Amino acid sequence: MNYFSGFCFQNEEELFDSYLEVSDFCVAGFSYGAIKAFEYSSISKDRVDKLQLFSPAFFQDFSDKFKRLQTINFRKNRSRYIKNFLSQVKYPSELNLDRYFHEGNIDELEELLNYVWNEERLNELVKKGTEIEVYIGEKDKIINPDSVLEFFRPYANVYYIKSVGHILH
């Protein structure tokens, strides 16, 4: 199984144990890692039976102004930005995420904010036989869960989980 970590995270896949399918033919990713998992799956020559996207970074419905402010605030005070980001990631959970922390950088932030999910490539994956699963939390403060639901619905089994946030806890 290939797993891709989220922005400011490393080795956090155990947070998704209750959803994760452990298989040689499964690719999964959380948030920013969902982008990397999709990119890997869409160009891989290896067999991919299932692609699991946990709270995929989806900012196509956010304004350019919002995206610029995110990068400005990150550059201005990285530690404050990351502290605020992590508090929103774990909301409404009280989980301690310190052991999964890995400081992200401006290039990763800009990539995830400006990434455009390609519907044609999603459709190609489905046609190749890859089952796509998307997991989103009702109380997510990072992405807009309703927009993610609507966007991925034609290509994936979308699981909208009540009373949880971005880390699905």
Residue pairs with C-beta under 8 A, 6 or more apart in sequence:
1 20
1 21
1 22
1 23
1 24
1 26
1 27
1 28
2 26
2 27
2 28
2 37
2 40
3 13
3 20
3 27
3 28
3 29
3 33
3 37
4 27
4 28
4 29
4 30
4 32
4 33
4 34
4 35
4 36
4 37
4 40
5 11
5 12
5 13
5 29
5 30
5 32
5 33
5 102
6 12
6 29
6 30
6 31
6 32
6 33
6 34
6 55
6 57
6 89
7 31
7 32
7 57
7 85
7 104
7 108
7 109
7 112
8 82
8 85
8 86
8 89
8 101
8 102
8 103
8 104
9 30
9 31
9 33
9 97
9 100
9 101
9 102
10 100
10 101
10 102
11 99
11 100
12 30
12 97
12 100
12 167
13 20
13 28
13 30
15 30
15 95
15 100
15 167
15 168
15 169
16 28
16 30
16 52
16 54
16 135
16 168
19 52
19 54
19 133
19 135
19 159
19 168
20 26
20 28
20 52
21 28
21 50
21 52
23 49
23 50
25 47
25 48
25 49
25 50
26 48
26 49
26 50
26 51
26 52
27 37
27 40
27 41
27 44
27 48
27 50
27 51
27 52
28 37
28 51
28 52
28 53
28 54
29 35
29 36
29 37
29 38
29 52
29 53
29 54
29 56
30 54
30 55
30 167
31 54
31 55
31 56
31 57
31 89
31 112
31 142
31 166
32 57
32 104
32 108
32 111
32 112
33 54
34 53
34 54
34 55
34 56
34 57
35 56
35 57
35 111
35 112
35 115
37 51
37 52
37 53
38 51
38 53
38 56
38 117
38 121
38 122
41 48
41 51
41 125
41 130
42 121
42 124
42 125
48 125
48 128
48 130
49 129
49 130
49 131
50 130
50 131
50 132
50 133
51 125
51 130
51 131
51 132
51 133
52 133
52 135
53 132
53 133
53 134
53 135
53 152
53 156
54 135
54 168
55 135
55 136
55 137
55 140
55 142
55 143
55 166
55 167
55 168
56 117
56 134
56 136
56 143
56 148
56 152
57 112
57 113
57 115
57 142
57 143
58 117
58 143
58 144
58 147
58 148
58 151
59 66
59 67
59 112
59 113
59 114
59 115
59 143
60 116
60 117
60 147
60 151
61 144
61 147
62 113
62 144
67 113
67 114
70 81
70 109
70 113
71 106
71 109
71 110
71 113
73 80
73 81
74 81
74 106
74 109
75 106
78 103
82 103
82 104
85 142
86 97
86 101
88 141
88 142
88 165
88 166
89 97
89 141
89 142
89 165
89 166
89 167
90 97
90 165
90 166
90 167
90 169
91 139
91 141
91 165
91 166
92 139
92 163
92 164
92 165
93 164
93 165
93 167
93 169
95 167
95 169
97 167
117 151
119 154
119 155
122 132
122 152
122 155
122 156
123 155
125 132
125 155
126 132
126 155
131 157
132 152
132 155
132 156
132 157
133 156
133 157
133 158
133 159
134 148
134 152
134 156
134 157
134 158
134 159
135 158
135 159
135 161
135 168
136 143
136 145
136 148
136 149
136 158
136 159
136 160
136 161
137 145
137 161
137 164
137 165
137 166
137 167
137 168
138 145
138 160
138 161
138 162
138 163
138 164
139 163
139 164
139 165
140 165
140 166
141 165
141 166
142 165
142 166
143 166
145 160
148 158
149 158
149 160
152 158
161 168
